[in-house]
Amino acid sequence: MIVDVALQQELVGDVAGTAVVVIDVVRATSVIGAALAAGAEGVRPVGSVDEAREVAAAEDALLVGERGGLAPEGFDLGNSPGDFTERVCSGRRVVLTTTNGTRAVERCVGAERLLAASLTNAEVTARSLADAGHARVLLVCAGSGGLLAIDDVAAAGCLMGNLALQAGAEPSDGARTAAAVFDAWKHDLHGLLRRSVSGRKLTEVGLATDLIACARVDAVPVVAELQADGVFRVPA
């Protein structure tokens, strides 16, 4: 297994024949994991606010997401992982739109396999990839507004470490860079998130507590895989 890392989603090219993992620690892929762990039927990522409203109405789904860190008008929930409880999510379809994460998912459609991961489900995601025996894995950092996001890079490094242990994965230079970032901060991931651009933006809008949930490594041990119908679910 060869593992590469796209340090920004804009660096993603042809993904055919590749297993791809999209990473948006703060907060889209953390929310996808949280919703599925809370019993959501599935999470459909969409690009725009207007499309999210239309799809959620058509599917009688929970309408969730953010622009500028906050829930757009009329949304059921924002993009805070802690809000996705069993009481809210169990048995429900979730329609999610975010500034960076759902756009990164759209960019990677067409991959051999497409997963969503974060710090919170890194080990179980790596195990799923290792068990499947993929020849090539691409970890895609969603980034922030077209710029590198160090929180996503650290999560890619966490995944790389797990893949090295579980599958003897061979890292590209990008994967080595991500692993070095994770190793430097693995004992203070919450501190890293607080210092990151994404974390500072959340703090400015009063959502700094979300960073605690996003920094909990392997706290939400569910695999999130995009199915043929465009919905993330826990694979059977």
Secondary structure, 3 states (H helix, E strand, C coil): CEEEEECCHHHCCCCCCCEEEEECCCCHHHHHHHHHHCCCCEEEECCCHHHHHHHHHHHCCEEEECECCECCCCCCECCCHHHCCHHHHCCCEEEEECCCHHHHHHHHCCCCEEEEECHHHHHHHHHHHHHHCCCEEEEEECCECCECCHHHHHHHHHHHHHHHHHHCCEECHHHHHHHHHHHHHCCCHHHHHHHCHHHHHHHHCCCCCHHHHHCCCCCCCCCEEECCCCCEECCC
